[in-house]
Amino acid sequence: MSERHLESNVLLRTLEPSAKARFTARLHKFELVRGQVLHNLGDSVEWVHFPRHGLIAVMAETVAGESVESGMVGREGALGIFEACGSGQLFTRAVVQVGGEALRMSAASYRELFVESAALRTAVHKYVEFLIMEARQFVLCNALHTVESRLCRSILDALERSGLDRALPVTQESLAQMLGAQRTTIAACVSKLYREGVIKGGRGSLEILDRPGLERLACCCRETLRYARGELQVSEEKSCEEEPS
């Protein structure tokens, strides 16, 4: 594998030249197969996955067995990077939502290289900060915005994070889990978008026909988070690792 493979993932792209060589030596290509379970609730962290394209759904679960999608991981981030440097235990279930390819390494190797790369630590800190902002924004979104506008926003987010252009291989059931909504509600929203000529669907997939139209119908949380991500990317690096003077 060459270092150019790292450029498809935002976190790996930030590595210093010297760190890229060390990461490349320990990363392996890993096929993401739709429906594949990467880990279950209660598993120990064995691998850290950096998607190059494709999408991973992170599912929160209750002790009663209920589940809902609480996040998605695509080429902007990684799966397992927090737990690998924390408790070592996973408290979610991760399922491949859109097939593709990831680069993965053992959790032990990741911990070692995380310590060595200041650039990666900064990128991960900013990624964590964005995920916290996103979670707070989605609390507001779930309370104030319609299912249709949330659906449009989620479709656009999934396209961008997976690296796809127009066609999104998802079912109405997975969209319902993504939004924490009833499947019948999602079906009604999708049918309305069909009639308006914004999307069309096949068996287990959606195709975007009018992206500007989908953008207009999406809730304003998308713009709010886009602004926040931009501000984080240009913010000055403030290290918590420096010794006090």
N, C-alpha and C positions, 0 to 999 in steps of 0.2 A: 504494500500500500504506500502511495506517495503522500506528501504533505498537502497536496491540492485537495485530497478527500476531506480534509479538516475544514475547508472553506465553506462547505455547505451547512455547517452548524455554527450558529452565532457565537456560542460560548467558546468553542474550539478555535474559532477565527481570531479571538483576542489574544491567544497565547504568544509569548515572546518566541522569536526564532529558535532559540536554544531549547525551549520547552516543547516546541512543535516536534522536534526530532525525537525527544524522549516519549512523547505521547504516541507518535506514529509507530514506534517500536512495540508498544503494548496494546494498541487498539486493534480490534478485529472487526471485519465486516459481519453484519448480522441481519438476516432477512426478517423483515416485519411482515407477518402473515395475518391478514384480517381475521379477527376472532381469537387470535392467540393470546393466552394469559401469560403475562410476563412475571407477575407475582401475585400472591394472594395475601389477604389480611393475616398478619401474624408471622409471615415469612421473615427470615433473616436476609439482610442485604448481601447478595453474592455478586451482582453485576451493576454497573452504571451504564446506561444507554444514552447515546447522543444521536438522535434522529438526524439523518441527512434529508430524507423526504419520507412522507407518511405521517401518521398521527396516532398517538396513544391516549386513550381515555383513562383518567384516574377516577376510580369509583369509591365513594364513601359508603360504608355499610353499617347497618345496625346489628345488634346481637340477635335480632329477630329475623335477620336475613334480607331485610329491605336494602335497596341500593339506589344511588343516584349519582350521575356524573358530577364530580366536584372540580374538575379541571381537565385541561388537555395539554399534552406536551408534543411539540413538533420541533422543527429545525431551529426554533428560537431558544430552546432550553435543553434539559436533560432529565432523565428519570433516575432517581436514587442518589442524587448528589448531596442532598441534605441528610438523609438517613445514614449514608455511608460514613459521614463525619460526625454523626450524632449517636442515637441509641443503637443503631445497627439493626433495628427492627422496623418492619413496614406495617403501617396502620391503615393501608388502603389496598385496593385491588386494581391492577393495571392490565388493560385489555387493548390490543391493537385494533383501532377503529378504521384506519385507512392503511392498507399495506404499503410497504416501501422498504427502505434500508436504514439501518442505524450502524453506528460504530460503538462497540462496547468494550469495556475492560473490567477486570476484577475490581471489587470494592477496595481490596488491599492496595492494589496498584494506584487506584485513584487517590486514596488517602495520602500516599507517599508523594505523588506528583502535585497534589493540591498544595502541600506544604512548600514545594519547590517553586511554584509559579505565582508570583505576586499579581500578575495580570489576570490569571484565572480567578484568584480569590476576589479581586475587585469586581470582575464580571459576574461572579456568583452572588456576591453581596447585592449588586444592583438588580439581579434577577429575582432574588428573594424579596427585595423591597417592592419590585413591580408586582409580584404575585400577591403580596399583602394588600397593595392598593387595589388590585383586580378583585380580590375576594371581598373587600369592603364595598367596591363599586357594584358588585353583583348582588349584594344584600339590598342595596337601593334599587337596583334594576328589577329584581324579583318582586319588590313591593310596589313599584310605581309604574312599570311599563307593561304593555300588553304582550301576550304570548307571541303574537305575530311579529311584533317589532324585535322581540328577543330572538325569535327564530331566525330572522333575517340577519341579525348581528352575528349569531352563532355560526350560520352557514359561511359568512364572509371570513370570520375568524378561522374556521376550520380549513378553508381554502388556503389562506395565507400561511398558516402554520404547517400545513402538510406539503406546501410547495406545488400544489395543483393550480390549474388555470381556470377551467370551467366546469369540469365534471367531478362530482363528489360522490364516491361510492358509499353511501350511508342509507340505512333503512329508516322508515318512520318510527320504528321502535327505538332505534338508537338516538334519533332526534328527541324523542320523548324523554329518554333517560338523560340526555344532555341538558334538557331544560327543566326536568322535574315536573313534567306535565303529563296529562292523560293522552294516550295514543289517539283517541278520538278527537281531542282538541287539536293535536298536531295535524291529523288528517284533514280537518276542516281548514286549517291555516294553509297547508300545502295546496289544497284544491283551489283556494282563493288566489294564491300566487300563480297557479297554472292558468286560471282564467284571465288573469291580468297580463299574461305573457312574460312574466319575470323569470320563471323557471319552467322546466319540463322534467318529467320523471320517467325512468324505466324501472326495471325490476331491481330493487336494491340500490338505486342511484338517483342523483339529481344532476341536472345540467343547467348552468346559469345562462340564460338567454339575454338578459338585460341587467348587467352589473350595476350601471348607474342607478337604475330603478330600484335594485335591491339595496343599494347604499342609502337611497332616499327613504326607504321603508324601515331601515334598521334604526334601532333606538340610539339616542345621543350618547350612550355609554361608550360606544365605539370611538367617537371623536374625543371624549374625555380621556380614555385610556391611551389613545394615540398621542395626545398631547403630553400625558404623564410619561410615557415611554421615551418620547423625544427629549424631555427635560432631564430624565435620568441619564440618557446616553451622553449628553453634553455636560453633565455636572462634573465638578472637580472631584478628583479622587481624594477622599479623606481617610487616611489609614488609621485604624485602631491598634495597629501593631507596633507603632513607633514608641520608643522609650521616652517618657516625659523628661523634659530638659530641667 
